[in-house]
């Protein structure tokens, strides 16, 4: 499987050097951008991938790009800078960068980081797929079935849920059976896991 990697750096020599280094790997599709603005103009059409992002650029800086991406699971950024300091590293990591590399970088270190970034991207993609699947299952529930599920989540008995919803305990049992069937689960714990994944109730 070809994996996308994007180099965003205003220094032509740095872009060329990174392109040469990364092109040795046959499984990587490498694309370069001369500015943060050029990358952001196309970002909505790009495949998910790893981002090698220069910190200091005219126009949109590396930090501006990170803020625009806003932690999107589609991209895992690694920030490159020739003027590194701890303050910048902290800013970059808080804004969603996986790591921070000072130029001149060591090729082996950078390639290890790129592999780590692709592992993270695959994990994020699987997590997003799980959330999407959970949300689509929860969306199948009627408003009443959702109310019953929320009551079960909060640890209430069928009798209390029936009292609160002003329906009979027997009706609660029917809703409960229906929601379990729609969620394709056999136990309440499985139903709760789907509800958690779909963000139906806050964690903690």
Number of C-alpha atoms within 10 A of each C-alpha: 6 10 14 18 24 23 26 29 28 19 13 12 10 16 21 14 11 18 18 12 14 19 13 9 12 10 12 16 15 19 14 20 18 17 23 26 19 14 20 18 9 9 14 10 8 13 12 21 22 25 22 25 28 29 29 20 20 13 11 18 19 28 23 18 21 26 15 13 18 11 15 14 18 19 27 28 31 25 26 26 21 13 10 15 11 9 8 16 20 13 13 24 17 13 19 21 24 19 18 24 20 16 12 10 12 10 12 10 10 19 14 10 17 22 12 15 22 19 13 17 20 15 13 17 16 12 14 15 12 14 18 14 15 21 18 12 17 23 14 13 19 13 10 14 21 19 17 23 26 17 18 18 17 11 11 14 13 19 14 16 22 19 13 12 14 9 12 14 17 12 12 24 15 12 20 20 14 15 23 19 13 15 19 12 15 11 9 14 11 14 21 18 12 21 23 17 19 19 14 17 13 7 7 3
